[in-house]
Amino acid sequence: MYEISMFEIKGLVRGNAYRAIAWLPLVALISFAAFAPERAHAGGLYLNDFATPSMGVAGAGAEAVAMDASTNFAFHNPAGMTRLKGNEIQIGAGLAQADAEFETTPNTPFNGGNGGDQGSFAPLMGTHGVYSVNDDLKLGMSVFSLSGAALNPDDDWAGRFTVQKIELLTLTANPNIAYRVNNWLSLGAGATITYTDIEYRLAAPPINPPVGGQGQAKIDGDDIEFGFNFGALVDLSPRTRIGAIYISEIEPEFSGDLTLNTVGPSFATSSDLTITYPQLARVGVYHELNDQWALLGTVGWENWSEFDELVLSVENGAVPIPTGWEDTYHFSGGVHYRPKEDWLLQAGITYDTSPVGRSDRSADLPIDRQIRYAVGAQYRWTERKSIGAAFQYIDAGEAGIDNPAILTGEYDTNRIFMFAVNFGYKF
């Protein structure tokens, strides 16, 4: 086994073999949460989907609704914990099915198939807890993990020099605190501690001697990263409230091994891959028209222009990998309807803009505009217990790719189905 040189690494980059490394397409397709949803949001690489009651309105107004313990989650609004009485826990579970099928154009540069269905099944589960120190001071905790292989095309497909397989495992803790400042303002804040482990595999094209023929490149790495979040909740009236959240930027640096196995010699080196998860801000509103009807909405901004390049470092240098990404914007609307006091029916829709155009998009980052359609129902079983369910259909766009050097075509099937149930209990 020999050391891989910077010349060979740069050759891979020029060939787009490392255009965007590692697990990024995974979070664009499927969320698998063992305890609670990991960064399940929309726009760019964030999703918006996890097994909480807000899934029934596609996340619309989640920053302001504050009706159960899932408000503790950083991407809902921890400030909303002050609206809860006593101690609560919220548990959710479900299943996601992603369908992603690529259709190449006749002028795509490499032969091979379309890769088959690159999506897969993944479970959705989550838990959130809130502890009341007193009426004005609340503590919360979410623990969550994300794992799965969202992209697993056939090894001989036309885009094999971009991606053959991606796997991800993360474990995150998110403690939060909230305080009611006065009768109309509550503030919340928290921290995220995330461990991530990745494995990414792709075919290695011929570069230059002594690397000849087609081999395979693989990168493994892991990291622990820290971030923070803030939230505010304003009660404009007994029937209307507005919530706002801010999530900090984090930059995981995945330290591991980069290996290249070819028809001749094999190469290996230690590597670091730095990726930026950008800051985001959202504002949500909840307004009751009367005792039966309520309207919910959210607008948001995500700073994906900070993701304009990835940095791959090896023992003897570093390679910047441009992505061409831009900021994204989030818009959602939903409705609550109570036919009876103990029943709540939900519906919502969300739209997220695309972070990248056809000329910059690659098959290992098949992110396009996203539209989510959701319905759900919640039932208050007793004064202490509640149950609910939600269904979502996600149209993930065509994710067209126009890169004549490595791949051209689009995803003629690019969608996700999600179903989840939830259970709440008050102590």
N, C-alpha and C positions, 0 to 999 in steps of 0.2 A: 504494500500500500504506500502511495507516494503523496506528497503534499500538493494540493491544488494551487495553481498560481493565480495571481490577480489578473493576468492576461486572459486566462481561461474563464475566470469569473466574469470579466467584462465582456468576453465573447458571448457568454450565455445571456447576459443582460441585453446586449445589442440584438440578439436573436429573440428577445422577449421571453426567454425561458424563465426568467425571474422577474417578469414585469410586476407582479405583485405576489409576494411570497406568503405562504402559510395558510392560516385558517380563515382569512377574511370572507370568502364566499359562504362559508358555513353560516355565519351569523346573518347573512343576507337571505338565507333560505329557511332555517329551522332553529327553533329554540328548544333545547332539552334541559329542563331544570329539575334537579333532584330535590331541592328544598324550596326554592323560590326562583322567580324568573331573573336570569342574568341579563342586564342591559337590554331588556326586551322592548325595543322602541322602533321608530320608523325613521325613514330618511337615511341616505348613506348606508352604513352598515348596521345601524340600530334598528331593532324591531319594535313593535308596539303591542306585542301579544304575549299574554301570560294568563294563568288560570285564576284571575281575580274577577269580582263582579263587574269591573269596568270593561272587561273584554266584551261584554254584551252591547256596548256602544262604541266599539273600536277605539276605546281609550278617550273618547271625547269628554272633556270636562273633568278628567281624573285629578287635575290640580285643584279642583274646587269642590268636588262632590263630598268627600270626607264622611262617608257613611259607615265604614267598617275598618277593621284593623289593617287592611291592605293600604290605607292611606299612609302608613308608616314608610312604605317603600320610597326610596329616593326619587323615583321617576313618577310617582303620584304626587304627594306633597306631605312631608312629615309634620308640617305645621297643622294639618288637619286633625292630628291626634287629639288636640284640645277639645274637639267637639264630641269625643267619645266619653262615655260614663263607665267608670270602673275599668276592669281588665278584660282584654279581648284577644282572641286568636282567630286567624283566617287561614284555612288550608284549601288548596285547589289541586286538581289533577285532571289530565286530559291527554289528547293525542293529536299530533300534527302529521299530515301527509303532504309532502312536497312532490310536485311533478315538474320536471325540468328536462325538456327535450330540445336539442339544438339541431338546426337545419343549415347545412353548409351551402354555399353558393358554388357554381361550377368553377369559378376562378380562385377558390381557396388554394393556397400554395402547396399544402401537403395532402397526400392521399390518406384514406382511412374512412371509417364510418362516422355516423353522427353521435356516437357515444352512448346510445340507448337512453333510458330514463335515468338521469343523474340524481334525482331526488330519492328520498327514503322516508320511512316512518320515524317518529321520535316522540317520546312521552313528554308531557308538560305537567310539572308539579310545582307547588309553591306554598310557603308558609310565612306568616307575618304575625308578630305579637306586639301588644301594647300594654304597658304597665302604668297605672295611674298613681303617681306619688301623692297628688292631691288634684283638685278640680282644675288647677291652672298649669301644673307641671306634669308632663308625660314623658315616658321613656319607651323606645321601640327597638326592635331588632328583626332583621331579615337575614337568613342564611340561604345561599343558593349556589347551584352548580350548573354548568352548561357542558354538554358532551354530545358527540355524534359525528357522523360523516355525512355532511350535506351534499358534497360533490363526490361522486364515485362513478365516473364514466368508464366505458370500456377502455382498456389500456391501449388499444390500437386506433382510437378515434382520431379524427383530423386535428383536434386541438390538444393532442398528447404532449406537445412541447410547451404547453402552458400549464396543464394540470392533469394528473391521473388519479390522485386521491388526496383528501384532506381529512384530518381528524383533530378534534379539539376536546380538552377537558379543562374546566375552570371551577374554582371554588371561591366564593365571595362571602364576606360578612359585612353587613351594613347596619351599624348601630346609629340610632337617631335620638334627638331630644327635641321637645317642643314646649313652648311657654306662651300662655295667654297674657299679652301685655295689658290689654283692657277689653272692654266688652265688644270691640269691633276688630281688633288686630291680634293675630297669633303669628309667632315666628318659630321656625324649625331649622335644624342643622344636623348634619351627620357626616360619617366617614365611610369609605369603601376600602376594604382590604381584599385584594384579588390575587389568587394564584392561578396561573395559566400554563398548560402544557400543550404543545402542538407537534404535529407531524405532517409534513407536506411532501408529496412525491410527484415527479413529472419526468417525461422522457427527455434525455439529453441529446440534442442534435450534434452532428459532426461540427467541430470547431476548427481545430488545427492540430497537427501532430504534437504530442503522441496520442491525443484523444481522437480516435477514429471510430466511424460507425455510429450506431445509435445505442446509447446506454440509458442509464437512469440516474437522476439526481434526487437527493432526499435531504431535507433539513429537519432536524429535531431541536426543540428548545423549550425552556420554561422560564417563568419570572413571577415575582411577587411585586405588586404595584399598589400605591395608595392614592386615593382621591378624596374629594369632599363635595358636599352638596348643601344648598340652602333652600328654604321655602318660606313663603309668607301667605297668609290667608286673611282676607278682608271681608267682613260681613257688612254689606251695604244696606241690607234690610233683613227682616226675618225670613224673607223668601229669596234673597239674592246674595250671592257671594262670589268673589274673585280670588283665584289662587295663582301664584307665580312660583316657578322653581328655577334654579340654576345648578348645573352640573359641571364640575371642573374638568379640564383636560387632563388626560393621563397618557403616558408614553411607555407602554410595556417594551422592555428590551429582552428578547428571547435569546438566552445564552444556551448554546448546544453544539451540535455537530452538523457540518455540511459534508456530504459524501457524494462522489460521482463514480458510478460503476459503468465501465464501457466494455466494448468488445476486446479491448486490450488491457492496459493497466487500470487500477482503481486509485482514486484520490480521496483524501479526507483532510479536514481542517476544523478547528474550532471556529464558531461563528456567533455573531450577535446581530439580530434583526430588530430594528427600532421602528415602531409603528405608533402613530398619533391617533388616539381617540379624542376628538375635539370637544371643546366646551359646547354647551347648548343652553338655551333658555326657552321657557314656555309660559304662556299665560292661559288660564282656563276660567270658564264662567259656568255657574249653575244658577238657573232662575226658575222658580216655581210659578207657573201661570195661575194655578189654583191647587186645590187639594189632590187633583188627579194627574195633572200634566206638568211636566218640567222640561226645559230646554237646556242642553249642554253644548259647550263648544271649546275648542282649543286652537291657538295659533302658536307656532314655534319656529325657531331658527337654530340650525346646527352648523358649526363652523368647519365644514369639511374642506375648505380651501387650505386648512392647516395640514391636511392629509395629501398635499400635492406631491410628496415624494416619500418613499421608504428608504431606509439606509441599511444596507447589508454590509457588515464588517467581518473580515476574516483576519488571520494572523498578520498579514502583511499589507493591509490597506482596507479601504472602504469604498463601496459602490452606491451612489445615489440612484434610486429607481423612480423616475417620474410617473405619476398617475393621471395628471390632468384633471383632478377633481375640483369641484366648486362647492360653495355653501348650498345647503338645501333648506327648504321651507315646508312647514307642516301645517295642515288645515284639517279640522275635523268638526263634525256636528252630530248631535244625538238627541234622542227624546226618551223620557221616562213616562210611563202611563200606569196608574194604579187603578185597576178595575174594582178592587176591594182593598181594604186597609192592609191586609197581610200579603198582597201580591204586588209585584213590580214587574212590568213588561218593558223591554228595552230594544232599541234599534239605533244604529249609527253608521257613519261612513267617514273614512279618513283618506286624504290625498297627500302624498309626499312627492316633492319634485325630485328629478334625477340629478345625481351629483356629477355625471360624466356623459359625454357624447359618444357617438359611434366610433369616431376615429381614435379615441383614447381608451375605450372600453376593451377589456380582455376577458377571456373565458374563466380565469381564476377570480375575477371580480365582476360577475354578470349582474351588476346593479343598475336598475332603471327606475323610472317613476313607479310608485306603488299606490294601489287603490284597495282599501279594505272595506268590506261590507259585513256588518255584524248584526245579530239578533241575540236576545237573551231573556232570561226570566229569573226572578228572585222570589223566594217564599219564606216568610217568617213563620217557622214551625212552632216555636214557643217564644216566650219572652227572652229566653237565653239562646235559642238555637235558630239558625237560618240555613237554608240550602239554596243553590242556584245552579244554572247551566247557561252556556253561551256557545254560539257557533259563529265562525268567521270564514269568509272566502276572501283570499288575497289574490288580486291580479297584479303580478310582478312585472308586467310589461314585456316587450319583445327583447330587450337587452341586446339590440343589434350590435354587431362587431364588424368594423370595416378597417382591418389591419392587413393590407396585402402582403406583408412580410411573414405573417404567421397564421392568420385565420380570418375568414370572412363568412358571415351568415347571421342568423338570429335565432332566438329561442321561440319557436312557433308554439310551444307549450311551456308556460312559466307561471305556475300557480301553486297556492298552498291552501289546504283545507284544515281547519282546526276546530276541535270540540273539547270543551272542558266543563267540569262541575266544580263547585266550591261549597265549603261548609264553614260556617262561623259559629263561635261559641263565646258567650259572655260569662265571666267568672263573678 
